[in-house]
Amino acid sequence: MELILAKIAVSVGTVLGLSVLAERAGPRVAGVLSGYPLGTAILLYFIAIEQGISFASESAVYALPGLIATLTFLYAYFLVSRKCAALPVIPQIVLSSLGAFVVYLSVSWLFQLAPMSLTQAAVILLVAIFVALILFRKIENVRILNRVRLTKGVVLLRAALAAVIVLVISGIAAWIGPRWSGLLSGFPVTLYPMMLIIHFSYGVEPVHTVIRNFPRGMGALWVYILAVSLGYPVLGLGWGTVCAFGAATVYLVSYSAFVWVRQKSVQAAR
């Protein structure tokens, strides 16, 4: 029971934080920070607690192609929601989600068929991120202009979505073995509920902005999963997680500094 409550508390806090960030700083910033290893870290951590370090380390290898499935999930959501833009918002969300889940499960199923080393998985994900950056770059960046008040109903919806997704996926992952566990740990546990909330509250364009910017922060996920796979067997769960978060944070800070310097250079050139 304590473990279930811990899953709920961590996932709810993360999703609420990202949702508030999307409203205050804009979906562009939230999209980049959604690449920070939040949902994946939550699932891999609880998998390690429930199934052991070796199980979690093996799962981490398949979390890398699991992130490729996540990229296809996001792109499918974008394509379907764009096609359904003339429909009311609820049918938009339902059809976009159905299309995204079908693609996600299909890609995950293909990856679980083949044995894969850590090096192979890492290289394949880097290629996929590069392709995603090209595919997503034509999506327009927009800001949320009129924020929806954080009523009790909105907060409850966010909390329920986060809790249900984390509990279901972590429960299934523990039952179906390390290969599928790793693939499912790549599911956008914290990002997807935020997308649904933004889509329902503000329409489809801010969701597309989140999708556009997600691959830009995925380097942090790549670094985190590599650190978990290599560090858990040596450092254990606690220090392995701390070091993995440290490595991911260094990447994200470095990336943010690079973007800031580049923007200043462009502005100075004008």
N, C-alpha and C positions, 0 to 999 in steps of 0.2 A: 504493500500500500504506500509506503514512504517513497519507493522508487517511482510509482505512478504520479504521486503528487509532485515529485521533483521534476519529472518530465513536463508536467503541465505548467509548473511555475516558470521553468526556464524558457519553454517555447512561447508561452503567453507574453512574458516580458520582452522577448526579442521581437516578436511580431508587432507589439504595440509601439515599441521604440522605433522600428523602421517606418511604421505607418505615420507616426507623428513627424518623423524626419522628412518623409515625402511631402507632408503638408507644409512644413515650415521652411525647409531648404529647397524643396522642389524635387520632382521625380527623377531628374537627371542625376542629382547627388545620391538619391536613394538607390537608383539603379546601380551605380558604381559600388556603393557600400554593400549592396546585396551580394556582391561577389565575395565579401568577407566570409570566412568559414563559420557561419552561424548554424544553419540547419544541418549541414554535413557534420560539423563538430558535435552538435547535440546528439545526432544519431550514432556516430562512431563511438562517442564516449559511453553512451548507455549500452551499446552493443558490447563494448569491452567489459563493462560491469557485469552484464548478464551472461555473456558467452566466453569471456576470457581474452587475454591479450593476443594470443596467437590467432584466434578467430578474427579479432578486430583488425590486426595487421594484414591478414589475407583479404579481408573485406575492403580495406583501404585501397588495395591495388585496383579492385573493380569499381571503386568510387570514382576513379578517373574517367573510364568510359561512361560511367553513370552520369557524369557531367556533360558528356556529349549528348546523351539522351535528354538532359535538361535543356541544352541549347536547341535541340529539335522541338522539344515541348514548347519553348518560348516562340520559336519561329512559326510553328503551326498555330499557336494562339494568335499571333500577329496576322497571319494570312487569313484565317477563318474570320476573325473579328473585323478585318478590313472588308471582307466580302459581305459580312452581315451588318454593315454600318447603318443601313436603312431600317433595320428591325428595332423594336423596343429593346431597352437595355438588358432585361432579364433573358430573353431569347438569345441575345448576343453573347452573354456570359455563358449560358448553358451550352450553346453550339460550339463556342470557342474552346471551352473546357473539354468537351467531349472529343473534339478533333485533336487537341493537344495531348490528352491522355492516351488516345489510340496510337498516336505517333510515338509517344514516350515508351509505352509498353512494347511496341513493335521493335524499336531500336534496342531497348534493353534486352529483349529476348534474343536478338541476333548476337549481341555481345556476350551473353552468358553461354553461348554454344562453344566458344573458342577459349582455350587456355591462353593466358596472357601474363607476361612478365611485367614487373614494375617499370622497367625502361620502355618497353613497347607501349604500355598504357600511357606513360607520361608524354612520349613523343606524339602519339595519336591525338591526345587532348590538345597539345600545343598547335597542331595543324588545324584542328577543329575550331579553336579560338580564333585563329587567323582568318579562317573562312567565314566565321560568324561576324567578325568585325567588318568584313567586306559586304556581306549580305545585309547587315543591319545599319550601315552607315547612311543609307538614303532615308531612314526614318527620321522625321522631324522632331526636334526637341521643343517641348512646350512646358509651360509652368502652370501650376494650379493657382488660379486667380482668386477664387472664392472658396475659402475653407469651410467644410462642414463641421459644425460644432461637435465636440466629443461628448455626445450624450451617453447615458447609461446603455441605451440600446446598441449604439455603435461599438462601444467598448466590449459589451457582451458578445457581439457578433465576432469581433476580432479574436477575443479570447477563445471562443468555442471553435472557430476554424483552426486556430493554431493547435489547440489541445487535441482535437480529433485527428488531425493529420499526423502529428508526432506519435500519438499512441498507436494508431493503426499501422503506420509504416514500421515503427520499431518492433511492434508485436509480430507482424508478418515476417520481417527480416530475421528475427531470432529463430523462426521456425523453418525457413527455407534454405538455410546454409549460407556460407560466407560469400559465395559468388553473387547470388541474388541480393544478399544483405548489402554488399558494397554498391551494387547498381542502384538499389533503392535509397541508399544513403545520399546519393547525388540528387535526389528529388528536391525541388525548391520548396522545402518545408516552410521557410519563413517568407520567401518571396511570393509564392502563389497566393496565400491569403491576402497579402498586401495588394497584389494585382486585382483580386476580386473586389476588395474594398474600394480601391481607387476607381476601378471600372464602374462600379455601382454608383459611387458618389459623384464622380467628375466626368464620366464618359470614357471613350476608348482611347483618345489621343494621348492623355497622360500615361496610360498603360503602355502604349507603344514607345513612349520616351523611356520608361523604365526598362523595357525589353532592349531598346537600342543600346543603352549604356551598361547593361549587365556584363557583356563579355569583357569590357574594359577593366573590371575589377576581378576577373576570374583568375588572374595570376596569383592572387592571395590564396584562393582555393587550391590551385595547383601546388603551391609551396606547402600549404598546410597538410595536404594529403600525403605528399612525399615525406614530410617530417614525421607524420604519424606512423606511416608504414615502416620507416627506418628507425624511429625513435622509441615506439612503444616496447619492442622486444628488449631494448637496451636500458631505457630509462624508466620504464614502467608507465602506468596510466597517468599518474599525477604530473610528474615532471615531463613526461612525453607530451602531454597536452599543453602544459605551460610553454615549453620550447617551441612546439608547433605554432601556437598562437603568436609567440614572439617573432618567429620567422615570417609569418603571414603579415603581421603588423609592420615589420620593417619593409616588406615589399610594398604594402599599400601606402605607407608614408612616403617611400621613395617615388612611387608612381605619382602620387598627388603633388609632390614637390616638382617633379619633371613637368607635369601638365601646367602647374602654376608658372614656372619659369618660361615655358614655351608661350603661354598666353601673354606674359609680360613682354616677351621679345616681339611677338606679333604686333601688340599695341604700340611698342616703341617704334617699330618699323613704319607704322602709319603716320 
